[in-house]
Amino acid sequence: MNYTTGTGDLQHWLVSEDGFRTEWLGKGEAVFSLGNGYMGLRSVTEEHYANEKRNSFVAGTFNKFAENEVTELPNAADILWMEFKLNGIRFDLTQGTILTYRRTLNLKKAELVREVTWQSPDGNVYDLTFRRFVSMAHFHVIAQRVTITPKQDSTLSLTSGINGQMTNSGVQHFLEGTKRLYDGRFMQQIQTTTESGIDFVFHSVHRFHQRESIEPMSIIKMDRRQIFFDYSDVRIPANETLTIEKYSTIFTSRDHDMTADTTEELASFALNATREVEAKGYDRLFADHVQAFDELVWSRTPITIRSKDMFDQLAIRFAQYHLAVMTPKHDNRMNIGAKGLSGEGYKGHTFWDSEIFILPYYTYTNPTIARSLLEYRYLSLPGAHRKANENGYDGAMFPWESAWLDDGEVTPIWGAADIVTGEATKIWSGFIEQHITSDIAFAAWQYYHVTGDQDFMDRYGYELLIDTAKFWASRLEWNESENRYEINQVVGPDEYKEHVNNNAFTNYTAHWNIQKAIEYVELLRREKPELYERLNEKLDLQATETRFHHVLDLIYLPQVREDGVLPQDDTYLQKEIIDLTKYKNQENVGSLFYDYNLEQVNEIQVSKQADVMILMYLLEDLFSAEIKRSNWEYYEPKTLHDSSLSLSTHSVLASDLGDQELAYDLFRRASEIDLGPNMKTSDAGIHAASLGGIWQAVINGFGGVRMTSGNLLISPMLPKAWDELRFPIAWKGETLDIWATHDQVTVTRRSPSTKPLVIEVYGEKQTILDTFTSEVLSV
């Protein structure tokens, strides 16, 4: 990957690839992926190559292939497919000679452009440019434009259409379906998922221009799960340009805005919509798309980093771009997958990644989207209740991996090979990684205090906080000899430690969850009696509150030792310490498992990612700076950052500790997970949560933005490489613009109000009517 500065308006907006190698296709396919939250397309080339992974996903359209498999996001028909023959020779970059090549993702315009000068094996030379976008203005639309300029008189043959022969790594999720051609031009294919019964309707239509519109000789063909055109004998004079445009749409019977009652009605609606799309033409569709993307992201949430290295500015824009294209904005029945919509990794499932790493971006920049993502969790309470009940607990026990609202747990049971036994490794997360329940409660609480959205709390928030606490109150285990409640046999955030007792992160956040639930039950009884009665009928608040009060002070919370270290769990600090140098310096994550299996790793003081440290980030007011530093010095050397979630968290904490240069190094390493030179990191898809973490490293770390106890704190501390940081945040229904340098910070209310705003700047309370400026203080 190359990071292109461009000129003028395009400065710091371009991510480019300057070479073509089939063994590296996965990186570009994921990093350059396009989408709009409704759907996402992995950025394969139009023509086929070995090692490619052609993925098209529509958010929230899950399917299960068989009873012994888990629900996953099905790989839909490929509508990007185009095969070219020039003077009878297939356009194939593995043949002939590539004279020039560049593929560029323009983040500002959300457009992918591939420019190639190719000399075919017969010595003929062609300039080709491929453009495409997935519309942010019209969620169902994909548009492609290809131009071909030969250096000699040439003839083109083209095969292009809809290919429904797609699988999820071999699993076919669709029935054969039907195919038809309309108006002699509009290809239609209808397919239905095998188990969930969702209808997908695909359309594609072509336009050809050569000085003026032309209609090449063509024949429509159908094959199993395919419909396509063969265009032949398109003559292109030397140095003249042929332009091919392909307009495609995808609609499903699950679409939130769809009122069609039958498959036939859906297909008719989609066909008419495709006719309208083609009539608008590429340029108008593209202009609408660019404007919509700008309104959603770049004008709404501009982040400016003036750095000695342009990569830093590009990194945050890259993160914002992908956060926009992978997040459903139109439907609260769906959430964000761990790979967004850019690959099959993690099967499109939603994890704690969404609430802890991605949601804060939207909470502080676009609360409407943040609320929709949280409403998904509320709507999935039936599945959480079922999981709790199946495990013998009360309340809402959220699944580690989520898909359908009522699915419950969808974590696969078996995973990678055990290098010692040769057997598949059991994935215990779906059984005993339970901290996600308090993670969701924390996210709802954080959203409420940042936004002040009382309607959300009344409709959803109070119930979520109390229902999750109800689970924890039932999950506790009484230790008679210690006279305390414990939480045993869990996996904490450090997934290299399984079946541990009293994981500090789990115990502290469960305690916090129950404590907040007590506060809210008392508030409802006192201030909202009608809502109290409604929730009392659903949750039996009287008995539940009694249980909460009984257990709260008896929950075991691991205590800080004399050396300032908080035990990660009951046994971590007694495990073997080994030299981790080669694993800390690894080129590829997970190298530890070339030498040890998971059972052995379980007995070593080594961590996959932040565990105690992320506890001290989320519940930061419980721990002093000295304790944070002691735990950093103990745990960070033992943390391999084998999860993409880890580096950004540590970057924020390094900022807290006043080590801006270490924080900057960690920020850069987090940014390079997808954007860096390692060409195999992103094969399964982009690292969605890491991109949210990059935003947190910039805004919560270097920008010093925090919310504790309902109060806004701003304490920017920039790294040496940065001269300036500008960014907006949403706070209590208004927007604050923050401008920080090494010398001062300015906070401006975008819409001045006569109502004073009280915030803390470097720990001192300040009252702001319109603008406040402070000198930078050491923190």
Beta strands, then each sheet from edge to edge (+ up, - down):
strand 1: 2-4
strand 2: 14-17
strand 3: 34-35
strand 4: 39-41
strand 5: 56-58
strand 6: 82-86
strand 7: 89-90
strand 8: 97-106
strand 9: 111-119
strand 10: 125-134
strand 11: 141-150
strand 12: 154-163
strand 13: 178-182
strand 14: 186-192
strand 15: 199-209
strand 16: 213-214
strand 17: 217-223
strand 18: 226-236
strand 19: 242-252
strand 20: 304-307
strand 21: 414-417
strand 22: 424-426
strand 23: 477-479
strand 24: 484-486
strand 25: 705-708
strand 26: 711-714
strand 27: 722-731
strand 28: 734-740
strand 29: 744-749
strand 30: 757-761
strand 31: 764-768
strand 32: 771-775
sheet 1: 1+ 2- 8+ 9- 10+ 11- 19+ 15- 14+ 13-
sheet 2: 1+ 2- 8+ 9- 10+ 11- 19+ 15- 16+
sheet 3: 3+ 4- 5+
sheet 4: 7+ 6- 12+ 18- 17+
sheet 5: 20+ 27- 28+ 29- 32+
sheet 6: 21+ 22-
sheet 7: 23+ 24-
sheet 8: 25+ 26- 30- 31+
end
